[in-house]
């Protein structure tokens, strides 16, 4: 495997999805900023490595950055509802189970509310409060929707300047995925991945299922902070 496509530290280069083994080839880039153009980045970093049958996976964070969908977290005006709901998020801060704040910050929750809308968030919070005592988890995020769920603050724990930024949801992710496919000839997924798993925010085709994405990226091979591998090529592994 080329050094430029080597797996991130501690990550396996391949995974099995749908009974088929795939190579997960990370594309390392420079620090991407708001002034960058997504298609030009793909042309520079991804296109030289593409082969027929490849699938392009794009981090939704990079889509958001290039769309200008980020904001300094100290500029987010938080409501009482955001402060209240964020205080109820179970992120296990201060324990060995802690992996990130998620929506346990008021700015992140405020942006989630603005994305989903106050009525939907209030309904989701009500249903979550009713179902949680019965051991049913995830109702809140299921009801607010995937785009709202993708909001994050801070964007990174270690990568400056994004330690000070919150990320909104990407705009028109399905259209972005189709635009990438049409330009580069490879089906494309805009994906949100973290230590809990992965889900798509945009796809160029419905033939790529959520189950396939979850099996393929269950361990988040892109990493969470300073790896700077926002693009992945997914390729069927050669038959031994």
Backbone as CSV, one residue per row, in Angstrom:
resi,resn,N_x,N_y,N_z,CA_x,CA_y,CA_z,C_x,C_y,C_z
1,UNK,0.842,-1.197,0.000,0.000,0.000,0.000,0.882,1.254,0.000
2,UNK,0.499,2.247,-0.826,1.268,3.478,-0.873,1.269,4.163,0.489
3,UNK,2.418,4.809,0.820,2.509,5.490,2.107,1.416,6.533,2.259
4,UNK,1.057,7.213,1.156,0.039,8.264,1.233,-1.342,7.709,1.536
5,UNK,-1.514,6.381,1.372,-2.801,5.743,1.640,-2.721,4.801,2.842
6,UNK,-1.683,4.946,3.644,-1.503,4.073,4.803,-2.567,4.356,5.847
7,UNK,-3.003,3.331,6.585,-4.046,3.538,7.600,-3.572,4.429,8.732
8,UNK,-4.514,5.086,9.378,-4.194,5.876,10.551,-3.737,4.960,11.686
9,UNK,-2.976,5.540,12.619,-2.408,4.765,13.722,-3.498,4.028,14.489
10,UNK,-3.282,2.742,14.671,-4.203,1.922,15.439,-5.430,1.467,14.678
11,UNK,-5.503,1.767,13.378,-6.667,1.413,12.577,-6.306,0.317,11.575
12,UNK,-7.210,-0.622,11.411,-7.026,-1.688,10.432,-7.302,-1.137,9.040
13,UNK,-6.490,-1.494,8.046,-6.717,-0.958,6.705,-7.930,-1.533,5.994
14,UNK,-8.468,-2.646,6.488,-9.615,-3.219,5.792,-10.741,-3.536,6.763
15,UNK,-11.901,-3.815,6.177,-13.079,-4.150,6.958,-14.000,-4.992,6.089
16,UNK,-14.849,-5.767,6.741,-15.821,-6.599,6.031,-17.187,-5.956,6.155
17,UNK,-17.854,-5.787,5.014,-19.210,-5.232,4.982,-20.026,-6.027,3.978
18,UNK,-21.173,-6.484,4.407,-22.018,-7.278,3.528,-21.353,-8.557,3.057
19,UNK,-20.443,-9.100,3.873,-19.759,-10.326,3.530,-18.594,-10.150,2.576
20,UNK,-18.265,-8.915,2.214,-17.169,-8.626,1.288,-16.101,-7.813,2.001
21,UNK,-14.843,-8.122,1.711,-13.744,-7.388,2.334,-13.381,-6.173,1.488
22,UNK,-13.247,-5.022,2.159,-12.925,-3.764,1.497,-11.654,-3.159,2.085
23,UNK,-10.902,-2.490,1.240,-9.787,-1.666,1.688,-10.318,-0.273,1.991
24,UNK,-9.842,0.296,3.088,-10.239,1.655,3.483,-8.987,2.521,3.377
25,UNK,-8.929,3.301,2.322,-7.705,4.030,1.989,-7.855,5.501,2.358
26,UNK,-7.226,5.951,3.445,-7.354,7.339,3.883,-6.505,8.275,3.033
27,UNK,-7.040,9.440,2.759,-6.326,10.453,1.979,-5.938,11.589,2.917
28,UNK,-4.653,11.740,3.168,-4.179,12.791,4.061,-4.059,14.106,3.304
29,UNK,-4.484,15.201,3.948,-4.453,16.521,3.331,-3.750,17.520,4.248
30,UNK,-3.559,18.708,3.727,-3.141,19.821,4.571,-4.343,20.282,5.398
31,UNK,-4.151,21.279,6.244,-5.249,21.851,7.008,-6.209,22.558,6.050
32,UNK,-7.456,22.146,6.067,-8.468,22.713,5.172,-9.175,23.863,5.868
33,UNK,-9.403,24.947,5.111,-9.994,26.155,5.665,-11.210,26.600,4.858
34,UNK,-11.905,27.604,5.375,-13.155,28.048,4.762,-12.973,28.516,3.326
35,UNK,-11.801,29.002,2.998,-11.560,29.530,1.663,-11.378,28.425,0.624
36,UNK,-11.227,27.181,1.052,-10.984,26.082,0.122,-12.263,25.678,-0.604
37,UNK,-12.064,25.123,-1.798,-13.165,24.621,-2.625,-13.154,23.096,-2.561
38,UNK,-14.282,22.506,-2.233,-14.338,21.067,-2.012,-13.957,20.272,-3.264
39,UNK,-14.484,20.648,-4.414,-14.189,19.902,-5.631,-12.714,20.014,-6.014
40,UNK,-12.132,21.179,-5.783,-10.706,21.337,-6.080,-9.850,20.495,-5.130
41,UNK,-10.279,20.386,-3.877,-9.565,19.533,-2.931,-9.618,18.070,-3.370
42,UNK,-10.777,17.639,-3.810,-10.928,16.264,-4.281,-10.097,16.023,-5.536
43,UNK,-10.056,17.014,-6.398,-9.238,16.910,-7.614,-7.759,16.753,-7.263
44,UNK,-7.322,17.494,-6.258,-5.911,17.465,-5.871,-5.535,16.204,-5.117
45,UNK,-6.361,15.823,-4.149,-5.954,14.764,-3.232,-6.528,13.384,-3.550
46,UNK,-7.747,13.325,-4.079,-8.425,12.035,-4.242,-8.339,11.504,-5.670
47,UNK,-8.590,12.357,-6.643,-8.669,11.910,-8.038,-7.458,11.100,-8.499
48,UNK,-6.215,11.465,-8.110,-5.060,10.684,-8.592,-5.049,9.228,-8.142
49,UNK,-5.814,8.903,-7.097,-5.793,7.551,-6.541,-6.999,6.711,-6.948
50,UNK,-7.966,7.292,-7.647,-9.214,6.590,-7.927,-9.026,5.489,-8.953
51,UNK,-9.773,4.398,-8.735,-9.814,3.285,-9.672,-11.280,2.939,-9.922
52,UNK,-11.592,2.273,-11.030,-12.984,1.900,-11.306,-13.587,1.092,-10.162
53,UNK,-14.808,1.437,-9.793,-15.505,0.731,-8.720,-15.292,1.306,-7.340
54,UNK,-14.411,2.277,-7.206,-14.161,2.901,-5.906,-15.382,3.699,-5.439
55,UNK,-15.490,3.843,-4.133,-16.485,4.723,-3.508,-15.727,5.789,-2.739
56,UNK,-16.154,7.041,-2.875,-15.525,8.141,-2.144,-16.341,8.434,-0.893
57,UNK,-15.675,8.435,0.251,-16.299,8.853,1.502,-15.698,10.200,1.902
58,UNK,-16.571,11.154,2.206,-16.146,12.506,2.540,-16.656,12.860,3.930
59,UNK,-15.766,13.334,4.792,-16.177,13.772,6.126,-17.104,14.978,6.022
60,UNK,-18.218,14.920,6.739,-19.156,16.043,6.700,-18.523,17.301,7.295
61,UNK,-17.510,17.160,8.141,-16.852,18.339,8.701,-16.204,19.166,7.593
62,UNK,-15.603,18.492,6.625,-14.937,19.203,5.541,-15.957,19.873,4.635
63,UNK,-17.080,19.219,4.417,-18.155,19.850,3.645,-18.610,21.121,4.355
64,UNK,-18.780,21.041,5.666,-19.233,22.206,6.441,-18.211,23.336,6.392
65,UNK,-16.939,22.999,6.527,-15.896,24.029,6.500,-15.914,24.759,5.160
66,UNK,-15.947,24.010,4.063,-15.889,24.636,2.742,-17.194,25.341,2.381
67,UNK,-18.277,25.041,3.081,-19.544,25.754,2.887,-19.672,26.954,3.829
68,UNK,-18.678,27.164,4.681,-18.757,28.243,5.658,-19.760,27.976,6.762
69,UNK,-20.013,26.700,7.043,-21.017,26.323,8.047,-20.374,26.103,9.412
70,UNK,-19.428,26.940,9.774,-18.818,26.870,11.089,-18.890,28.251,11.735
71,UNK,-18.874,28.266,13.052,-19.004,29.522,13.785,-18.206,29.411,15.082
72,UNK,-17.593,30.491,15.479,-16.895,30.479,16.769,-17.909,30.201,17.867
73,UNK,-17.550,29.300,18.762,-18.532,28.887,19.764,-18.893,30.009,20.728
74,UNK,-17.987,30.975,20.930,-18.317,32.084,21.828,-19.239,33.108,21.166
75,UNK,-19.548,32.906,19.872,-20.465,33.799,19.172,-21.887,33.236,19.103
76,UNK,-22.065,32.009,19.578,-23.389,31.393,19.572,-24.182,31.909,20.777
77,UNK,-25.322,32.516,20.517,-26.174,33.018,21.598,-27.103,31.893,22.051
78,UNK,-26.856,31.414,23.256,-27.589,30.249,23.741,-28.868,30.646,24.468
79,UNK,-29.889,29.830,24.302,-31.184,30.037,24.953,-31.244,29.237,26.251
80,UNK,-32.262,29.506,27.049,-32.447,28.745,28.287,-32.678,27.269,27.962
81,UNK,-33.383,27.004,26.850,-33.658,25.621,26.475,-32.364,24.893,26.126
82,UNK,-31.469,25.549,25.401,-30.194,24.933,25.046,-29.373,24.637,26.288
83,UNK,-29.350,25.578,27.222,-28.574,25.364,28.443,-29.179,24.235,29.279
84,UNK,-30.495,24.161,29.311,-31.163,23.107,30.080,-30.933,21.735,29.459
85,UNK,-31.177,21.610,28.150,-31.052,20.311,27.495,-29.607,19.822,27.470
86,UNK,-28.662,20.740,27.270,-27.252,20.320,27.237,-26.811,19.776,28.595
87,UNK,-27.406,20.276,29.655,-27.043,19.786,30.989,-27.550,18.365,31.236
88,UNK,-28.476,17.895,30.393,-29.054,16.554,30.552,-28.380,15.510,29.671
89,UNK,-27.433,15.948,28.847,-26.754,15.016,27.941,-25.794,14.130,28.730
90,UNK,-25.878,12.848,28.508,-25.000,11.907,29.195,-23.734,11.697,28.362
91,UNK,-22.704,12.468,28.654,-21.438,12.284,27.927,-20.344,11.714,28.831
92,UNK,-20.699,11.421,30.073,-19.785,10.778,31.022,-18.517,11.593,31.255
93,UNK,-18.642,12.920,31.194,-17.492,13.792,31.451,-16.929,13.510,32.835
94,UNK,-15.597,13.435,32.919,-14.940,13.177,34.195,-14.823,11.720,34.554
95,UNK,-15.238,10.816,33.637,-15.143,9.379,33.881,-14.332,8.729,32.765
96,UNK,-13.898,7.479,32.958,-13.150,6.785,31.897,-13.977,6.576,30.622
97,UNK,-15.304,6.663,30.713,-16.160,6.456,29.552,-16.295,7.707,28.680
98,UNK,-15.723,8.818,29.140,-15.849,10.074,28.387,-15.121,9.991,27.053
99,UNK,-15.823,10.330,25.954,-15.217,10.333,24.617,-15.417,11.671,23.909
100,UNK,-16.146,12.569,24.509,-16.409,13.858,23.880,-17.668,14.465,24.447
101,UNK,-17.784,15.780,24.302,-18.922,16.486,24.889,-20.211,16.282,24.111
102,UNK,-20.090,16.012,22.792,-21.294,15.863,21.998,-22.141,17.123,22.067
103,UNK,-23.399,16.948,22.410,-24.295,18.092,22.549,-24.423,18.506,24.016
104,UNK,-23.402,18.145,24.798,-23.378,18.539,26.199,-22.838,19.928,26.417
105,UNK,-22.678,20.704,25.346,-22.357,22.125,25.473,-23.551,22.934,24.992
106,UNK,-23.782,24.065,25.629,-24.923,24.897,25.250,-24.840,25.393,23.804
107,UNK,-23.647,25.785,23.293,-23.592,26.200,21.883,-23.990,25.093,20.918
108,UNK,-23.525,23.859,21.166,-23.896,22.746,20.288,-25.400,22.508,20.328
109,UNK,-25.968,22.519,21.513,-27.406,22.289,21.637,-28.200,23.419,20.995
110,UNK,-27.711,24.646,21.106,-28.403,25.767,20.482,-28.438,25.606,18.960
111,UNK,-27.321,25.218,18.377,-27.284,25.024,16.932,-28.161,23.851,16.507
112,UNK,-28.230,22.826,17.341,-29.131,21.703,17.076,-30.581,22.181,17.070
113,UNK,-30.940,23.001,18.047,-32.304,23.532,18.124,-32.631,24.361,16.890
114,UNK,-31.690,25.174,16.465,-31.924,26.025,15.296,-32.055,25.204,14.019
115,UNK,-31.335,24.085,13.947,-31.426,23.218,12.773,-32.749,22.468,12.739
116,UNK,-33.134,21.877,13.872,-34.344,21.046,13.918,-35.611,21.860,14.128
117,UNK,-35.504,22.998,14.802,-36.676,23.802,15.132,-37.143,23.533,16.554
118,UNK,-37.618,24.574,17.207,-38.031,24.446,18.612,-39.132,23.406,18.820
119,UNK,-40.211,23.390,18.011,-41.267,22.399,18.252,-40.766,20.959,18.184
120,UNK,-39.951,20.674,17.192,-39.436,19.308,17.034,-38.530,18.926,18.190
121,UNK,-37.690,19.846,18.637,-36.780,19.559,19.745,-37.565,19.347,21.039
122,UNK,-38.566,20.167,21.280,-39.370,20.002,22.495,-40.106,18.666,22.485
123,UNK,-40.643,18.286,21.333,-41.312,16.992,21.219,-40.323,15.857,21.451
124,UNK,-39.140,15.954,20.843,-38.127,14.916,21.002,-37.682,14.796,22.457
125,UNK,-37.519,15.936,23.129,-37.115,15.919,24.534,-38.200,15.286,25.401
126,UNK,-39.451,15.571,25.078,-40.580,14.999,25.830,-40.617,13.478,25.676
127,UNK,-40.492,13.004,24.443,-40.512,11.562,24.194,-39.317,10.890,24.855
128,UNK,-38.145,11.523,24.784,-36.953,10.965,25.410,-37.126,10.823,26.914
129,UNK,-37.735,11.846,27.536,-37.954,11.805,28.987,-38.912,10.674,29.363
130,UNK,-39.868,10.389,28.494,-40.827,9.314,28.767,-40.225,7.934,28.568
131,UNK,-39.349,7.788,27.576,-38.838,6.459,27.212,-37.559,6.067,27.936
132,UNK,-36.777,7.039,28.360,-35.497,6.722,28.991,-35.635,5.856,30.234
133,UNK,-36.625,6.086,31.114,-36.748,5.217,32.291,-36.983,3.751,31.948
134,UNK,-37.435,3.468,30.723,-37.668,2.088,30.293,-36.456,1.503,29.565
135,UNK,-35.323,2.216,29.634,-34.112,1.719,29.011,-34.045,1.944,27.517
136,UNK,-34.923,2.772,26.985,-34.928,3.077,25.552,-34.086,4.327,25.324
137,UNK,-32.993,4.178,24.609,-32.103,5.308,24.356,-32.134,5.689,22.878
138,UNK,-31.746,6.921,22.587,-31.653,7.356,21.202,-32.898,7.996,20.626
139,UNK,-33.986,8.065,21.403,-35.230,8.625,20.877,-35.061,10.095,20.499
140,UNK,-34.328,10.835,21.314,-34.156,12.268,21.051,-33.497,12.488,19.693
141,UNK,-32.394,11.794,19.436,-31.662,12.017,18.189,-32.403,11.450,16.983
142,UNK,-33.147,10.374,17.184,-33.952,9.837,16.088,-34.997,10.856,15.648
143,UNK,-35.592,11.535,16.602,-36.680,12.467,16.295,-36.186,13.816,15.774
144,UNK,-35.031,14.283,16.221,-34.546,15.575,15.709,-33.934,15.425,14.321
145,UNK,-33.528,14.207,13.939,-33.023,13.977,12.599,-31.505,13.974,12.512
146,UNK,-31.000,13.372,11.433,-29.561,13.182,11.276,-28.792,14.488,11.105
147,UNK,-29.380,15.453,10.404,-28.652,16.704,10.193,-28.421,17.422,11.518
148,UNK,-29.452,17.489,12.346,-29.290,18.118,13.652,-28.313,17.329,14.520
149,UNK,-28.378,16.020,14.438,-27.487,15.161,15.218,-26.025,15.404,14.859
150,UNK,-25.748,15.797,13.615,-24.364,15.954,13.156,-23.678,17.197,13.705
151,UNK,-24.426,18.114,14.286,-23.845,19.353,14.828,-22.904,19.013,15.975
152,UNK,-21.798,19.767,16.052,-20.791,19.438,17.056,-20.109,20.708,17.568
153,UNK,-19.671,20.656,18.822,-18.945,21.771,19.427,-18.198,21.261,20.654
154,UNK,-16.875,21.426,20.680,-16.017,21.984,19.632,-15.836,20.994,18.488
155,UNK,-15.387,21.499,17.332,-15.161,20.629,16.186,-14.001,19.685,16.414
156,UNK,-13.007,20.109,17.155,-11.810,19.308,17.399,-11.271,19.630,18.786
157,UNK,-10.626,18.640,19.397,-9.982,18.853,20.691,-8.537,19.319,20.538
158,UNK,-7.922,19.054,19.385,-6.490,19.320,19.250,-6.105,20.121,18.017
159,UNK,-6.965,20.189,17.023,-6.591,20.793,15.746,-7.012,22.257,15.696
160,UNK,-6.027,23.131,15.805,-6.296,24.567,15.742,-6.576,24.984,14.291
161,UNK,-7.477,25.950,14.079,-8.212,26.745,15.061,-9.553,26.137,15.457
162,UNK,-9.799,24.884,15.066,-11.137,24.325,15.205,-11.493,23.914,16.625
163,UNK,-10.542,24.047,17.538,-10.870,23.851,18.950,-11.833,24.935,19.444
164,UNK,-11.871,26.059,18.740,-12.705,27.183,19.169,-13.975,27.332,18.329
165,UNK,-14.241,26.355,17.465,-15.377,26.465,16.554,-16.424,25.391,16.795
166,UNK,-17.661,25.772,16.507,-18.771,24.823,16.448,-19.112,24.592,14.982
167,UNK,-19.672,23.439,14.693,-19.998,23.063,13.328,-21.499,22.900,13.168
168,UNK,-22.063,23.576,12.187,-23.468,23.394,11.855,-23.618,22.170,10.958
169,UNK,-24.843,21.901,10.522,-25.074,20.797,9.598,-24.722,21.234,8.179
170,UNK,-24.251,20.309,7.337,-23.942,20.673,5.951,-25.208,21.003,5.176
171,UNK,-25.064,21.854,4.185,-26.184,22.204,3.317,-26.278,21.223,2.154
172,UNK,-27.473,20.762,1.837,-27.766,19.941,0.659,-26.761,18.801,0.470
173,UNK,-26.536,17.973,1.472,-25.495,16.935,1.363,-25.736,15.927,0.248
174,UNK,-26.997,15.599,-0.049,-27.250,14.678,-1.163,-26.817,15.290,-2.487
175,UNK,-27.090,16.576,-2.662,-26.676,17.257,-3.887,-25.149,17.311,-3.989
176,UNK,-24.487,17.548,-2.862,-23.026,17.574,-2.856,-22.474,16.214,-3.269
177,UNK,-23.049,15.146,-2.728,-22.584,13.797,-3.066,-22.780,13.507,-4.550
178,UNK,-23.910,13.908,-5.101,-24.150,13.659,-6.525,-23.226,14.495,-7.411
179,UNK,-22.935,15.713,-6.970,-22.020,16.570,-7.732,-20.620,15.953,-7.781
180,UNK,-20.176,15.402,-6.664,-18.866,14.744,-6.628,-18.862,13.515,-7.541
181,UNK,-19.928,12.711,-7.470,-20.016,11.526,-8.335,-19.974,11.909,-9.805
182,UNK,-20.732,12.935,-10.168,-20.798,13.323,-11.573,-19.444,13.819,-12.089
183,UNK,-18.665,14.447,-11.212,-17.363,14.975,-11.640,-16.282,13.905,-11.677
184,UNK,-16.299,12.984,-10.715,-15.193,12.037,-10.595,-15.561,10.600,-10.963
185,UNK,-16.830,10.347,-11.259,-17.229,9.022,-11.705,-17.220,7.961,-10.635
186,UNK,-17.357,8.347,-9.380,-17.372,7.384,-8.270,-18.533,7.718,-7.335
187,UNK,-19.296,6.715,-6.950,-20.368,6.948,-5.983,-19.758,7.552,-4.718
188,UNK,-20.530,8.411,-4.059,-19.986,9.227,-2.962,-20.924,9.236,-1.773
189,UNK,-20.337,9.231,-0.587,-21.092,9.324,0.661,-20.521,10.460,1.502
190,UNK,-21.391,11.340,1.980,-21.010,12.338,2.980,-21.327,11.715,4.327
191,UNK,-20.321,11.531,5.158,-20.493,10.691,6.342,-20.093,11.416,7.616
192,UNK,-20.829,11.111,8.676,-20.484,11.560,10.027,-20.043,10.320,10.790
193,UNK,-18.784,10.288,11.211,-18.252,9.124,11.922,-17.582,9.570,13.207
194,UNK,-17.781,8.799,14.260,-17.100,9.048,15.522,-16.918,7.727,16.252
195,UNK,-16.549,7.798,17.519,-16.250,6.574,18.264,-17.479,5.695,18.446
196,UNK,-18.686,6.260,18.251,-19.910,5.477,18.399,-20.336,4.790,17.116
197,UNK,-19.708,5.133,16.001,-20.098,4.535,14.735,-20.175,5.584,13.638
198,UNK,-20.973,5.308,12.615,-21.047,6.203,11.468,-22.442,6.178,10.856
199,UNK,-22.812,7.282,10.237,-24.062,7.344,9.481,-23.892,8.362,8.367
200,UNK,-24.677,8.202,7.321,-24.569,9.097,6.183,-25.446,10.326,6.377
201,UNK,-24.962,11.438,5.831,-25.786,12.643,5.742,-26.194,12.907,4.297
202,UNK,-25.415,12.383,3.369,-25.739,12.524,1.960,-25.146,11.370,1.173
203,UNK,-25.878,10.900,0.156,-25.408,9.799,-0.678,-25.751,10.091,-2.128
204,UNK,-24.860,9.666,-3.016,-25.123,9.841,-4.441,-26.058,8.767,-4.978
205,UNK,-26.257,7.693,-4.220,-27.165,6.622,-4.615,-27.749,5.962,-3.379
206,UNK,-29.005,5.545,-3.471,-29.647,4.851,-2.355,-29.180,3.412,-2.237
207,UNK,-28.451,2.932,-3.236,-27.962,1.557,-3.210,-26.937,1.334,-2.095
208,UNK,-26.305,2.406,-1.633,-25.376,2.319,-0.502,-26.194,2.435,0.771
209,UNK,-26.299,1.351,1.518,-27.182,1.310,2.677,-26.493,1.788,3.948
210,UNK,-27.320,2.149,4.933,-26.773,2.558,6.230,-26.067,1.387,6.915
211,UNK,-26.584,0.194,6.736,-25.935,-0.979,7.338,-24.537,-1.155,6.769
212,UNK,-24.394,-0.980,5.463,-23.085,-1.087,4.810,-22.122,-0.053,5.382
213,UNK,-22.582,1.187,5.543,-21.747,2.268,6.066,-21.316,1.971,7.505
214,UNK,-22.246,1.503,8.313,-21.937,1.212,9.711,-20.929,0.074,9.840
215,UNK,-21.083,-0.964,9.021,-20.135,-2.081,9.072,-18.759,-1.643,8.596
216,UNK,-18.742,-0.803,7.588,-17.480,-0.384,6.986,-16.690,0.565,7.884
217,UNK,-17.395,1.443,8.606,-16.734,2.499,9.379,-16.999,2.379,10.874
218,UNK,-17.252,1.183,11.342,-17.628,0.983,12.745,-16.582,1.496,13.721
219,UNK,-15.313,1.504,13.307,-14.228,1.931,14.199,-13.693,3.312,13.850
220,UNK,-14.418,4.051,13.001,-14.030,5.399,12.586,-12.562,5.437,12.143
221,UNK,-12.241,4.845,10.981,-10.842,4.793,10.540,-10.230,6.151,10.242
222,UNK,-11.057,7.194,10.118,-10.520,8.535,9.851,-9.970,9.196,11.103
223,UNK,-10.335,8.689,12.286,-9.893,9.338,13.517,-10.729,10.567,13.827
224,UNK,-10.418,11.220,14.946,-11.258,12.305,15.425,-10.578,13.669,15.459
225,UNK,-9.257,13.731,15.383,-8.622,15.023,15.628,-7.562,15.401,14.592
226,UNK,-6.316,15.079,14.887,-5.208,15.626,14.100,-4.781,14.749,12.927
227,UNK,-5.512,13.681,12.633,-5.101,12.791,11.536,-5.158,13.500,10.175
228,UNK,-6.088,14.408,10.002,-6.285,15.158,8.751,-6.426,14.212,7.554
229,UNK,-7.328,13.240,7.700,-7.692,12.348,6.586,-9.199,12.462,6.372
230,UNK,-9.656,13.581,5.803,-11.094,13.816,5.654,-11.723,13.064,4.491
231,UNK,-10.886,12.463,3.631,-11.387,11.708,2.491,-10.922,10.261,2.598
232,UNK,-11.793,9.339,2.201,-11.458,7.928,2.159,-11.883,7.350,0.823
233,UNK,-11.050,6.519,0.262,-11.433,5.703,-0.880,-11.754,4.312,-0.361
234,UNK,-12.923,3.817,-0.700,-13.332,2.472,-0.311,-13.258,1.594,-1.564
235,UNK,-12.489,0.526,-1.470,-12.218,-0.312,-2.642,-12.318,-1.780,-2.255
236,UNK,-12.941,-2.565,-3.091,-12.991,-4.006,-2.828,-11.572,-4.560,-2.778
237,UNK,-11.309,-5.361,-1.760,-9.979,-5.930,-1.607,-9.763,-7.010,-2.673
238,UNK,-8.551,-7.123,-3.186,-8.277,-8.166,-4.186,-8.473,-9.565,-3.581
239,UNK,-8.936,-10.470,-4.393,-9.146,-11.845,-3.931,-7.808,-12.514,-3.737
240,UNK,-7.645,-13.127,-2.572,-6.352,-13.782,-2.267,-6.134,-14.968,-3.194
